[in-house]
Each structure stands twice: as structure tokens, then as C-alpha cells.
Amino acid sequence: MKNTSFLLLFFLVVLVSGCSSKQTTVQKKQKQNLKEFDQFISAIEEDYIYLDDKRDVFDCIKASYREQAKSIFTIGDHIKFYEYLLNEFYDSHVHLNTNTKESYRLSAPIYVKTNNDKTVISSVRTSQLKDTLNVNIIGAEILRFNGEDFKSKIDNFPTRCHNKNDPEIRNWISNKIIAGKRNEPRVLKLLLKTGDTLDFDLDKLKLRTVKFILTPKILKDNIGYIRINNTLGQDMLVDEIDRIMKDLLDTKAMIIDLRNTVDGGASHIAEPIMGRFITEKRPYQLYKDQNKSYYGYVEPKTPIYTKPLYVLVNRWTGSMGEGMAIGFDGMGRATIVGTEMERLAGGMKTIDFKYHDYGFNISFEKTLHIDGSPREEFVPEAYVKPTQVRDDEILNHSLQLINQVN
């Protein structure tokens, strides 16, 4: 009897000890989560240059997300929590620098516009597609996404702090839905302009893989052409530009194609490229941080190309690509041809989480046209509204402009 009582007491002590230890671990993790959350909030308050424009959203985040942070126990939980939180800012430049299979992609091969609860396809990344589309989906209305009413998808988007009836926010959410989660299909029910409906699998739009840093050509009528293949972040691009320029100096005009710069790049790579097209040091972009404003400058780099210059842009011209476009425009050095760009706002910095080996990217300074207007609001003077998917309307329009002058 004594042995039985002793064993029972022993097991009770072990059980209580185990529960206490587990409780202590949970409490420690919750405390760690809250400390990391508070440091995240402090970083946003200190560094996010657009915070004043989104103060109401930020106040809501502080009030409604902090308690939820206690329930983070896995890496997957952590990534999902902060991805959804950062989506509250409806700013495509603000995101984690890691992802999971459940994360939203950063972009899609189409761009949509939502107006009065009607969402239509306004642009297709035709210049980068492997195959030509057989059906013109420009102007098609999106009725359903993976079988769900598209308006409901917008209303049910997993954010809680911003106003989903605001046109800018609603449009941002629409394109986030179209980008889709990495582990889910993207099947659209479309109402074409012809009146026909179409089930369209967005993942069947395959993008060309280009192994070269850039693609140079001499087009008909002795027109030079340089396509930058999403390499504005690679130092070798400058050397490649240096190598091919000598073969293009005698052309009557030049086209620089920035429509495949979706991942952006770096100013120390873009600036010497721009320097090939100016004869004196010039400002090309205005920066404004929390304390000061200053210009970014481009210096000439020989040999210099002095003939007419045309720069092609679209919805997949991103960040430093946008900087180059507004720079050439501000210097009066090029005609910019195309659509609105990716509209990625601000110069970026990465801030690491305290207890994780990844971080998040936020805009710490505003990037402006030298006339003081926001870079993300720039619209090309030679605007091309997409109407169909078979021909390269932007390139064709630039060629027409060149031939009108020359």
C-alpha cells in the first residue's frame, strides 16, 4: 500500500513538473513574440517614410495584431503573421524577404484594374511570354477566381485594418489576389469583350527564360535596341553595356527596353548605364528621407551616345527600372514610351527580425522625379494603352515615333 501511494505521488510530481515546464516554455515564447512585435512596430515608426499617409492603418495594426502575436509558435506561423500584417500597408514594395508555399507571389503576368466592383484585365506581360496568346484577354472582366466570385475574394482578403471600399486599396488587393498563393492554382472565369466566357488558367502563361544579361540588336532602318533582362541588380550588366555599345554608336536612334526589370536593381548599376547617354553631369532622381532631400546624379561615361533615345516601360518595369525611366525623362534625354510602371514606392532597406534569420523590406526614403513628383505616379508622355495581345504595341509605337522624326 505504501509503495502504491509513493508511486502515485511520484507520478503526480512528474506530471505537475512537466506541465509547469511546458507552461514556462509557452510563456517564454509569448514574451519573445511580443518583444519582437514591439521592435517591429518601433522600426516601422522610425523608418517607414510613408507612415504619415497610413497612420490610421498603423494604429489599427498596433491595436489588433499585438495580442495575436502571442500565438506564433512555428516559422510558418511567423511568416504568415507578418505577411498578412504587411499587406495592411497595401504597398507592394513592403514585404518579407522570405516566403513559404502558402505565401502570395509578388506579381502576375497580367495586371488588372478594379472600378465599381468590376475588375478587368488592363495589361498582359506579352513581351516576356513564351507563346503568343490566341485569345485577346485585354479588357476581359474577371468574374471568378478558382471558382469564387471575384468581388467576394476582394471582400474576404485576409486583412482587417484598411478600408476595402477605397478604390486604391481595392485595386491593390485585386492584383494581390491575381498574383495568387504559391501553392494554389489561378483559374479565372473571364467575360471577354466579345461577350463570350472563358475559363483561363493563368499558370499556363509561361515566361521566357533568358540566359543573357541583355539582348542587343540593330533593328530595321538602323535603329539600335538594348533589352535589359531583369539584371539591373547584376554588376556584370555595366560591363556588357560597355562591350556592346561600340556596335550601336552609328545607329540613327536607340531603344532601351526596361519592360523586364520586375525585380528592380541598384543605383550603382543604373547610373553608369545612363551615363552613356549624357554629355554633362546631371541630376536624375530626387530623394527625401526623414531629415533631408538630395539629388542622385549621373556622370557622363564615354563613348557617349548622342542620337535620339526611347525608353520602353510597362507594368513590369520595377523600382530601379522606374528610376531610370524618370531619370531619362527628367534630364530631357529620352522619350518614355509605354504604360504606368510597377509603381514601387521609395528607396528600400532591410530590417532583420530579432529572433529569426530573415527580415522585411520597407521604404525609408521617397524617390521622386527631379520635378518633385512621386516616382510611382509617373505616366509616360508617349502613353500606349494596351488593346490586344498579339503585337508588341509599345515597341511598334516607339518605332513609329522614331520614323516620324528621322
NORDA-V721021 format. One line per field, one symbol per residue. psi: psi as a letter, one per 20 degrees, with the letter a starting at -180 (. if undefined). Layout:
psi = ???
This chain:
psi = gggghggghghggggggggggghggghgggggghggghhgghgghhhohjhhikhggghgghhihghhhhjoirggggggghghghhhiloiiorqkrrrhiqqrirrjqpqpppljppqphqqlhijqgqppipojpiqpogqolipphghgghjpmqihroiipggghhggghgghgrqhjqrnppoqoriiiqqpooohiiopqpopiqhroqrorqklpqpoppmlkijphihghggghihhiihjqirqpookilkhjbbqhighghghiijqiqpqqiqpqoahhrqqqpqpqqpqqppirqppppqaijoqdhhhggghghghikiqpppbaqailoprqqqppqqhjqkrbqpqpiqqpqqijiqpgijppqgmpoophrihqnhgghhhhggghhh.
